[in-house]
Amino acid sequence: MKIAVTGGAGFIGSHLTRAYLDAGHDVFVIDTLINGSREALDSRARFYQLDIRDAKLQTLLQKERPDIVSHHVVQRQSAYPLEEPSLADADVHIRGLLNVLDSCVAASVGKIIFASGGNSLYRSSGVVGKTSPGQISVREDAPLCPHKSHDISKAAGEWYVRYYTRQYGLAHTIFRYAEVYGETASDLAQHPLSHFVAMLLAGRRPLIRGAADEIRDHIFIDDVVSANICALERARNQTMHISSGQGNTLKQLYTTVAYLLQTEIEPVYISNSLVEPSSIVLDNSLPGKCWVGVPRLTLLLGYSLHVNAGMACRCQHWPQSRSPKVKVVSQPQSSCNTWRPQ
């Protein structure tokens, strides 16, 4: 099938583009390159440098006539430093989305896959510290309680997507991702694991900002890609979490990375007394029922793949005389999703 990927030069979008192409689909990418990277583009995909708010988008989609639009545009706060974040977020996530939806209807697109928010869409619990098998998690039908402009605009976007399904018959799948890790390009890196790996490979002390005991759900990029591949033909008009269903603190993430790199470098903790520590884990039982997006990788294996990718990327540009004195250890044979270095 023919697939349009908006935001296809970004972290998740570029991985999806590559996977769609590998699966034999006809793919084209729409991106401004403001928050994406030209190097992340797959040369097999047609590329249109276009803003989703541009009126030319409708003409483009009518020309290409995609079967599915995979909407993975994300507005980063730093992209428009002189604007109010709420205005910039709403302009891209709401006005831009509406232009995408109108263009989909005009071009008779069959379905849109919409990347919404994730952990920060919900009211977090005040529990911090180590996780346990009985840890409370939230389901997709839990009340939304976004506190940031980014999440508010994403939540509003979900309702617009559902409205276009009812009003115009545009099918949808709405994904709420946990914190996605697995970046290899430094200019696209957002997850703290990327910071930890880069700093440790440079022999420097990483920074852990905020509440180090705050629990969050994390998911490896390969599992996100698998869920999106499945959603091409499944999960019609569904809203679902793509998550590990487990929580980890920043301390635990750092301990795992340090263990894999066999380093004893200690991080620098920078607390924020204005932010109250909170915890959230996204229940992922619904994707399992729909045969979509069940995590295939253990947390340790995912972290190990992330570290190895980071080392491979780093060592391509690392002078031999300054090669980092670290070594990635292999995953224990008995590892499982709950295993962590002691």
Contacts in CASP RR format, 6 or more apart in sequence:
PFRMAT RR
TARGET T0000
AUTHOR 0000-0000-0000
METHOD contacts of the structure
MODEL  1
MKIAVTGGAGFIGSHLTRAYLDAGHDVFVIDTLINGSREALDSRARFYQL
DIRDAKLQTLLQKERPDIVSHHVVQRQSAYPLEEPSLADADVHIRGLLNV
LDSCVAASVGKIIFASGGNSLYRSSGVVGKTSPGQISVREDAPLCPHKSH
DISKAAGEWYVRYYTRQYGLAHTIFRYAEVYGETASDLAQHPLSHFVAML
LAGRRPLIRGAADEIRDHIFIDDVVSANICALERARNQTMHISSGQGNTL
KQLYTTVAYLLQTEIEPVYISNSLVEPSSIVLDNSLPGKCWVGVPRLTLL
LGYSLHVNAGMACRCQHWPQSRSPKVKVVSQPQSSCNTWRPQ
1 25 0 8 1.000
1 26 0 8 1.000
1 67 0 8 1.000
1 68 0 8 1.000
1 232 0 8 1.000
2 25 0 8 1.000
2 26 0 8 1.000
2 27 0 8 1.000
2 28 0 8 1.000
2 64 0 8 1.000
2 65 0 8 1.000
2 66 0 8 1.000
2 67 0 8 1.000
2 68 0 8 1.000
3 20 0 8 1.000
3 25 0 8 1.000
3 26 0 8 1.000
3 27 0 8 1.000
3 28 0 8 1.000
3 66 0 8 1.000
3 67 0 8 1.000
3 68 0 8 1.000
3 69 0 8 1.000
3 70 0 8 1.000
3 232 0 8 1.000
4 27 0 8 1.000
4 28 0 8 1.000
4 29 0 8 1.000
4 30 0 8 1.000
4 61 0 8 1.000
4 64 0 8 1.000
4 66 0 8 1.000
4 68 0 8 1.000
4 69 0 8 1.000
4 70 0 8 1.000
4 109 0 8 1.000
5 13 0 8 1.000
5 16 0 8 1.000
5 17 0 8 1.000
5 20 0 8 1.000
5 27 0 8 1.000
5 28 0 8 1.000
5 29 0 8 1.000
5 30 0 8 1.000
5 45 0 8 1.000
5 70 0 8 1.000
5 72 0 8 1.000
6 30 0 8 1.000
6 31 0 8 1.000
6 52 0 8 1.000
6 69 0 8 1.000
6 70 0 8 1.000
6 71 0 8 1.000
6 72 0 8 1.000
6 73 0 8 1.000
6 100 0 8 1.000
7 13 0 8 1.000
7 29 0 8 1.000
7 30 0 8 1.000
7 31 0 8 1.000
7 35 0 8 1.000
7 36 0 8 1.000
7 71 0 8 1.000
7 72 0 8 1.000
7 73 0 8 1.000
7 74 0 8 1.000
8 14 0 8 1.000
8 16 0 8 1.000
8 17 0 8 1.000
8 29 0 8 1.000
8 30 0 8 1.000
8 31 0 8 1.000
8 36 0 8 1.000
8 40 0 8 1.000
8 41 0 8 1.000
8 72 0 8 1.000
9 29 0 8 1.000
9 31 0 8 1.000
9 33 0 8 1.000
9 36 0 8 1.000
9 37 0 8 1.000
9 38 0 8 1.000
9 40 0 8 1.000
9 41 0 8 1.000
9 47 0 8 1.000
10 31 0 8 1.000
10 35 0 8 1.000
10 36 0 8 1.000
10 37 0 8 1.000
10 40 0 8 1.000
10 72 0 8 1.000
10 74 0 8 1.000
10 188 0 8 1.000
11 40 0 8 1.000
11 180 0 8 1.000
11 183 0 8 1.000
11 185 0 8 1.000
11 188 0 8 1.000
11 189 0 8 1.000
11 190 0 8 1.000
11 221 0 8 1.000
12 72 0 8 1.000
12 115 0 8 1.000
12 177 0 8 1.000
12 180 0 8 1.000
12 221 0 8 1.000
12 224 0 8 1.000
13 70 0 8 1.000
13 72 0 8 1.000
14 37 0 8 1.000
14 40 0 8 1.000
14 41 0 8 1.000
14 42 0 8 1.000
14 188 0 8 1.000
15 221 0 8 1.000
15 224 0 8 1.000
15 225 0 8 1.000
16 70 0 8 1.000
16 72 0 8 1.000
16 225 0 8 1.000
16 228 0 8 1.000
17 27 0 8 1.000
17 29 0 8 1.000
17 41 0 8 1.000
17 42 0 8 1.000
17 45 0 8 1.000
18 42 0 8 1.000
19 225 0 8 1.000
19 228 0 8 1.000
19 229 0 8 1.000
20 27 0 8 1.000
20 70 0 8 1.000
20 229 0 8 1.000
21 27 0 8 1.000
21 42 0 8 1.000
21 44 0 8 1.000
21 45 0 8 1.000
23 229 0 8 1.000
25 232 0 8 1.000
27 42 0 8 1.000
27 44 0 8 1.000
27 45 0 8 1.000
27 46 0 8 1.000
28 45 0 8 1.000
28 46 0 8 1.000
28 47 0 8 1.000
28 48 0 8 1.000
28 64 0 8 1.000
28 66 0 8 1.000
29 41 0 8 1.000
29 42 0 8 1.000
29 45 0 8 1.000
29 46 0 8 1.000
29 47 0 8 1.000
29 48 0 8 1.000
30 48 0 8 1.000
30 50 0 8 1.000
30 52 0 8 1.000
30 57 0 8 1.000
30 60 0 8 1.000
31 41 0 8 1.000
31 47 0 8 1.000
31 48 0 8 1.000
31 49 0 8 1.000
31 50 0 8 1.000
32 49 0 8 1.000
32 50 0 8 1.000
32 51 0 8 1.000
33 49 0 8 1.000
34 79 0 8 1.000
35 74 0 8 1.000
35 75 0 8 1.000
35 76 0 8 1.000
35 79 0 8 1.000
36 187 0 8 1.000
36 188 0 8 1.000
37 185 0 8 1.000
37 187 0 8 1.000
37 188 0 8 1.000
39 185 0 8 1.000
40 185 0 8 1.000
40 188 0 8 1.000
41 47 0 8 1.000
48 60 0 8 1.000
50 56 0 8 1.000
50 57 0 8 1.000
50 60 0 8 1.000
51 57 0 8 1.000
52 73 0 8 1.000
52 92 0 8 1.000
52 96 0 8 1.000
52 97 0 8 1.000
52 99 0 8 1.000
52 100 0 8 1.000
53 91 0 8 1.000
53 92 0 8 1.000
53 95 0 8 1.000
53 96 0 8 1.000
53 99 0 8 1.000
54 99 0 8 1.000
55 99 0 8 1.000
57 99 0 8 1.000
57 100 0 8 1.000
57 103 0 8 1.000
58 99 0 8 1.000
58 102 0 8 1.000
58 103 0 8 1.000
58 106 0 8 1.000
58 107 0 8 1.000
60 103 0 8 1.000
61 69 0 8 1.000
61 103 0 8 1.000
61 104 0 8 1.000
61 106 0 8 1.000
61 107 0 8 1.000
61 109 0 8 1.000
62 103 0 8 1.000
62 106 0 8 1.000
62 107 0 8 1.000
64 107 0 8 1.000
65 107 0 8 1.000
65 108 0 8 1.000
66 107 0 8 1.000
66 109 0 8 1.000
67 109 0 8 1.000
67 110 0 8 1.000
67 111 0 8 1.000
68 109 0 8 1.000
68 110 0 8 1.000
68 111 0 8 1.000
68 112 0 8 1.000
68 113 0 8 1.000
68 232 0 8 1.000
69 100 0 8 1.000
69 104 0 8 1.000
69 109 0 8 1.000
69 111 0 8 1.000
69 112 0 8 1.000
69 113 0 8 1.000
70 112 0 8 1.000
70 113 0 8 1.000
70 228 0 8 1.000
71 97 0 8 1.000
71 100 0 8 1.000
71 112 0 8 1.000
71 113 0 8 1.000
71 114 0 8 1.000
71 115 0 8 1.000
72 115 0 8 1.000
73 92 0 8 1.000
73 93 0 8 1.000
73 96 0 8 1.000
73 97 0 8 1.000
74 115 0 8 1.000
75 88 0 8 1.000
75 89 0 8 1.000
75 91 0 8 1.000
75 92 0 8 1.000
75 93 0 8 1.000
75 150 0 8 1.000
75 153 0 8 1.000
77 85 0 8 1.000
77 88 0 8 1.000
77 150 0 8 1.000
79 88 0 8 1.000
80 88 0 8 1.000
85 149 0 8 1.000
85 150 0 8 1.000
86 149 0 8 1.000
86 152 0 8 1.000
86 153 0 8 1.000
89 149 0 8 1.000
89 150 0 8 1.000
89 152 0 8 1.000
89 153 0 8 1.000
90 149 0 8 1.000
90 153 0 8 1.000
92 153 0 8 1.000
93 150 0 8 1.000
93 153 0 8 1.000
93 154 0 8 1.000
93 156 0 8 1.000
93 157 0 8 1.000
94 153 0 8 1.000
94 156 0 8 1.000
94 157 0 8 1.000
94 160 0 8 1.000
97 114 0 8 1.000
97 157 0 8 1.000
97 160 0 8 1.000
97 161 0 8 1.000
98 160 0 8 1.000
100 112 0 8 1.000
101 112 0 8 1.000
101 160 0 8 1.000
101 161 0 8 1.000
101 164 0 8 1.000
101 170 0 8 1.000
103 109 0 8 1.000
104 110 0 8 1.000
104 112 0 8 1.000
104 164 0 8 1.000
104 170 0 8 1.000
105 164 0 8 1.000
105 168 0 8 1.000
105 170 0 8 1.000
109 170 0 8 1.000
110 170 0 8 1.000
110 171 0 8 1.000
111 170 0 8 1.000
111 171 0 8 1.000
111 172 0 8 1.000
111 173 0 8 1.000
111 236 0 8 1.000
112 161 0 8 1.000
112 164 0 8 1.000
112 170 0 8 1.000
112 171 0 8 1.000
112 172 0 8 1.000
112 173 0 8 1.000
113 172 0 8 1.000
113 173 0 8 1.000
113 175 0 8 1.000
113 228 0 8 1.000
113 231 0 8 1.000
114 157 0 8 1.000
114 158 0 8 1.000
114 161 0 8 1.000
114 172 0 8 1.000
114 173 0 8 1.000
114 174 0 8 1.000
114 175 0 8 1.000
115 175 0 8 1.000
115 177 0 8 1.000
116 154 0 8 1.000
116 155 0 8 1.000
116 157 0 8 1.000
116 158 0 8 1.000
116 174 0 8 1.000
116 175 0 8 1.000
116 176 0 8 1.000
116 177 0 8 1.000
116 239 0 8 1.000
117 151 0 8 1.000
117 154 0 8 1.000
117 155 0 8 1.000
117 176 0 8 1.000
117 177 0 8 1.000
118 151 0 8 1.000
118 176 0 8 1.000
118 177 0 8 1.000
118 178 0 8 1.000
118 241 0 8 1.000
118 282 0 8 1.000
119 178 0 8 1.000
119 179 0 8 1.000
119 216 0 8 1.000
119 217 0 8 1.000
119 280 0 8 1.000
119 282 0 8 1.000
120 146 0 8 1.000
120 147 0 8 1.000
120 148 0 8 1.000
120 150 0 8 1.000
120 151 0 8 1.000
120 280 0 8 1.000
121 144 0 8 1.000
121 145 0 8 1.000
121 146 0 8 1.000
121 151 0 8 1.000
121 154 0 8 1.000
121 155 0 8 1.000
121 176 0 8 1.000
122 138 0 8 1.000
122 142 0 8 1.000
122 143 0 8 1.000
122 144 0 8 1.000
122 145 0 8 1.000
122 280 0 8 1.000
123 143 0 8 1.000
123 145 0 8 1.000
124 278 0 8 1.000
124 279 0 8 1.000
124 280 0 8 1.000
125 136 0 8 1.000
125 278 0 8 1.000
125 279 0 8 1.000
125 280 0 8 1.000
126 276 0 8 1.000
126 277 0 8 1.000
126 278 0 8 1.000
126 279 0 8 1.000
127 136 0 8 1.000
127 215 0 8 1.000
127 279 0 8 1.000
128 211 0 8 1.000
128 213 0 8 1.000
128 214 0 8 1.000
128 215 0 8 1.000
128 249 0 8 1.000
128 277 0 8 1.000
128 278 0 8 1.000
128 279 0 8 1.000
129 213 0 8 1.000
129 215 0 8 1.000
129 249 0 8 1.000
129 279 0 8 1.000
130 249 0 8 1.000
130 252 0 8 1.000
131 215 0 8 1.000
131 246 0 8 1.000
131 247 0 8 1.000
131 248 0 8 1.000
131 249 0 8 1.000
131 281 0 8 1.000
133 338 0 8 1.000
135 215 0 8 1.000
135 246 0 8 1.000
135 247 0 8 1.000
135 281 0 8 1.000
136 281 0 8 1.000
137 217 0 8 1.000
137 245 0 8 1.000
137 280 0 8 1.000
137 281 0 8 1.000
137 282 0 8 1.000
137 283 0 8 1.000
138 280 0 8 1.000
138 281 0 8 1.000
138 282 0 8 1.000
138 283 0 8 1.000
139 241 0 8 1.000
139 283 0 8 1.000
139 285 0 8 1.000
139 286 0 8 1.000
140 176 0 8 1.000
140 239 0 8 1.000
140 240 0 8 1.000
140 241 0 8 1.000
140 283 0 8 1.000
140 286 0 8 1.000
144 155 0 8 1.000
146 152 0 8 1.000
146 154 0 8 1.000
146 155 0 8 1.000
158 174 0 8 1.000
158 239 0 8 1.000
161 172 0 8 1.000
161 174 0 8 1.000
162 172 0 8 1.000
162 174 0 8 1.000
164 170 0 8 1.000
164 172 0 8 1.000
165 171 0 8 1.000
165 172 0 8 1.000
165 237 0 8 1.000
171 236 0 8 1.000
171 237 0 8 1.000
172 236 0 8 1.000
172 237 0 8 1.000
173 231 0 8 1.000
173 235 0 8 1.000
173 236 0 8 1.000
173 237 0 8 1.000
173 238 0 8 1.000
173 239 0 8 1.000
173 240 0 8 1.000
174 238 0 8 1.000
174 239 0 8 1.000
174 240 0 8 1.000
175 227 0 8 1.000
175 228 0 8 1.000
175 231 0 8 1.000
175 240 0 8 1.000
175 241 0 8 1.000
175 242 0 8 1.000
176 239 0 8 1.000
176 240 0 8 1.000
176 241 0 8 1.000
176 242 0 8 1.000
176 243 0 8 1.000
176 282 0 8 1.000
177 219 0 8 1.000
177 224 0 8 1.000
177 241 0 8 1.000
177 242 0 8 1.000
177 243 0 8 1.000
178 216 0 8 1.000
178 217 0 8 1.000
178 218 0 8 1.000
178 219 0 8 1.000
178 241 0 8 1.000
178 242 0 8 1.000
178 243 0 8 1.000
178 244 0 8 1.000
178 245 0 8 1.000
178 282 0 8 1.000
179 191 0 8 1.000
179 216 0 8 1.000
179 217 0 8 1.000
179 218 0 8 1.000
179 219 0 8 1.000
180 191 0 8 1.000
180 218 0 8 1.000
180 219 0 8 1.000
180 220 0 8 1.000
180 221 0 8 1.000
180 224 0 8 1.000
181 191 0 8 1.000
181 193 0 8 1.000
181 194 0 8 1.000
181 218 0 8 1.000
181 219 0 8 1.000
181 220 0 8 1.000
181 221 0 8 1.000
181 302 0 8 1.000
181 303 0 8 1.000
181 306 0 8 1.000
182 191 0 8 1.000
182 193 0 8 1.000
182 194 0 8 1.000
182 220 0 8 1.000
182 221 0 8 1.000
182 302 0 8 1.000
182 305 0 8 1.000
182 306 0 8 1.000
182 309 0 8 1.000
183 189 0 8 1.000
183 190 0 8 1.000
183 191 0 8 1.000
183 194 0 8 1.000
183 221 0 8 1.000
183 306 0 8 1.000
184 309 0 8 1.000
184 310 0 8 1.000
184 312 0 8 1.000
184 313 0 8 1.000
185 313 0 8 1.000
186 194 0 8 1.000
186 198 0 8 1.000
186 313 0 8 1.000
189 195 0 8 1.000
189 198 0 8 1.000
191 218 0 8 1.000
192 208 0 8 1.000
192 250 0 8 1.000
192 253 0 8 1.000
193 218 0 8 1.000
193 253 0 8 1.000
193 257 0 8 1.000
193 303 0 8 1.000
193 306 0 8 1.000
194 306 0 8 1.000
194 310 0 8 1.000
195 206 0 8 1.000
195 207 0 8 1.000
196 206 0 8 1.000
196 253 0 8 1.000
196 254 0 8 1.000
196 257 0 8 1.000
196 258 0 8 1.000
196 267 0 8 1.000
197 257 0 8 1.000
197 261 0 8 1.000
197 306 0 8 1.000
197 307 0 8 1.000
197 310 0 8 1.000
197 311 0 8 1.000
198 310 0 8 1.000
198 314 0 8 1.000
199 205 0 8 1.000
199 206 0 8 1.000
199 207 0 8 1.000
200 206 0 8 1.000
200 257 0 8 1.000
200 258 0 8 1.000
200 261 0 8 1.000
200 263 0 8 1.000
200 265 0 8 1.000
200 324 0 8 1.000
200 326 0 8 1.000
201 261 0 8 1.000
201 310 0 8 1.000
201 311 0 8 1.000
201 314 0 8 1.000
201 324 0 8 1.000
201 326 0 8 1.000
202 324 0 8 1.000
203 263 0 8 1.000
203 265 0 8 1.000
203 324 0 8 1.000
204 265 0 8 1.000
205 265 0 8 1.000
205 266 0 8 1.000
205 267 0 8 1.000
205 268 0 8 1.000
206 254 0 8 1.000
206 265 0 8 1.000
206 267 0 8 1.000
206 268 0 8 1.000
207 267 0 8 1.000
207 268 0 8 1.000
207 270 0 8 1.000
208 250 0 8 1.000
208 251 0 8 1.000
208 254 0 8 1.000
208 267 0 8 1.000
208 268 0 8 1.000
208 269 0 8 1.000
208 270 0 8 1.000
209 270 0 8 1.000
209 272 0 8 1.000
210 250 0 8 1.000
210 269 0 8 1.000
210 270 0 8 1.000
210 271 0 8 1.000
210 272 0 8 1.000
210 275 0 8 1.000
211 250 0 8 1.000
211 271 0 8 1.000
211 272 0 8 1.000
211 275 0 8 1.000
211 277 0 8 1.000
211 278 0 8 1.000
212 249 0 8 1.000
212 250 0 8 1.000
212 251 0 8 1.000
212 269 0 8 1.000
213 249 0 8 1.000
213 250 0 8 1.000
213 251 0 8 1.000
213 277 0 8 1.000
214 249 0 8 1.000
214 250 0 8 1.000
214 277 0 8 1.000
214 278 0 8 1.000
214 279 0 8 1.000
215 247 0 8 1.000
215 248 0 8 1.000
215 249 0 8 1.000
215 279 0 8 1.000
215 280 0 8 1.000
215 281 0 8 1.000
216 247 0 8 1.000
216 248 0 8 1.000
216 249 0 8 1.000
216 279 0 8 1.000
216 280 0 8 1.000
216 281 0 8 1.000
217 243 0 8 1.000
217 244 0 8 1.000
217 245 0 8 1.000
217 246 0 8 1.000
217 247 0 8 1.000
217 248 0 8 1.000
217 280 0 8 1.000
217 281 0 8 1.000
217 282 0 8 1.000
218 244 0 8 1.000
218 247 0 8 1.000
218 248 0 8 1.000
218 253 0 8 1.000
218 299 0 8 1.000
219 242 0 8 1.000
219 243 0 8 1.000
219 244 0 8 1.000
219 295 0 8 1.000
220 295 0 8 1.000
220 297 0 8 1.000
220 302 0 8 1.000
220 305 0 8 1.000
220 306 0 8 1.000
222 296 0 8 1.000
222 297 0 8 1.000
222 302 0 8 1.000
222 305 0 8 1.000
223 242 0 8 1.000
223 244 0 8 1.000
223 293 0 8 1.000
223 295 0 8 1.000
223 296 0 8 1.000
223 297 0 8 1.000
224 242 0 8 1.000
226 293 0 8 1.000
226 296 0 8 1.000
227 242 0 8 1.000
227 287 0 8 1.000
227 292 0 8 1.000
227 293 0 8 1.000
230 291 0 8 1.000
230 292 0 8 1.000
230 293 0 8 1.000
231 292 0 8 1.000
234 290 0 8 1.000
234 291 0 8 1.000
234 292 0 8 1.000
235 287 0 8 1.000
235 290 0 8 1.000
235 292 0 8 1.000
238 286 0 8 1.000
238 290 0 8 1.000
238 292 0 8 1.000
240 284 0 8 1.000
240 286 0 8 1.000
240 287 0 8 1.000
240 290 0 8 1.000
240 292 0 8 1.000
241 282 0 8 1.000
241 283 0 8 1.000
241 284 0 8 1.000
241 286 0 8 1.000
241 287 0 8 1.000
242 284 0 8 1.000
242 287 0 8 1.000
242 293 0 8 1.000
243 281 0 8 1.000
243 282 0 8 1.000
243 283 0 8 1.000
243 284 0 8 1.000
243 295 0 8 1.000
244 284 0 8 1.000
244 295 0 8 1.000
244 299 0 8 1.000
244 337 0 8 1.000
245 281 0 8 1.000
245 282 0 8 1.000
245 283 0 8 1.000
245 284 0 8 1.000
245 295 0 8 1.000
246 281 0 8 1.000
246 299 0 8 1.000
246 337 0 8 1.000
246 338 0 8 1.000
247 279 0 8 1.000
247 281 0 8 1.000
248 299 0 8 1.000
248 340 0 8 1.000
252 340 0 8 1.000
253 303 0 8 1.000
254 267 0 8 1.000
255 340 0 8 1.000
255 341 0 8 1.000
256 299 0 8 1.000
256 300 0 8 1.000
256 303 0 8 1.000
256 340 0 8 1.000
256 341 0 8 1.000
257 303 0 8 1.000
257 307 0 8 1.000
258 264 0 8 1.000
258 265 0 8 1.000
259 329 0 8 1.000
259 341 0 8 1.000
260 303 0 8 1.000
260 304 0 8 1.000
260 307 0 8 1.000
260 328 0 8 1.000
260 329 0 8 1.000
261 307 0 8 1.000
261 326 0 8 1.000
261 327 0 8 1.000
261 328 0 8 1.000
262 326 0 8 1.000
262 327 0 8 1.000
262 328 0 8 1.000
262 329 0 8 1.000
263 326 0 8 1.000
284 293 0 8 1.000
284 294 0 8 1.000
284 295 0 8 1.000
287 293 0 8 1.000
287 294 0 8 1.000
288 294 0 8 1.000
295 337 0 8 1.000
297 305 0 8 1.000
298 331 0 8 1.000
298 335 0 8 1.000
298 336 0 8 1.000
298 337 0 8 1.000
298 339 0 8 1.000
299 337 0 8 1.000
299 339 0 8 1.000
300 331 0 8 1.000
300 332 0 8 1.000
300 335 0 8 1.000
300 339 0 8 1.000
300 340 0 8 1.000
301 331 0 8 1.000
301 335 0 8 1.000
304 328 0 8 1.000
304 330 0 8 1.000
304 331 0 8 1.000
307 328 0 8 1.000
308 328 0 8 1.000
311 326 0 8 1.000
311 328 0 8 1.000
314 324 0 8 1.000
315 323 0 8 1.000
318 324 0 8 1.000
332 339 0 8 1.000
END
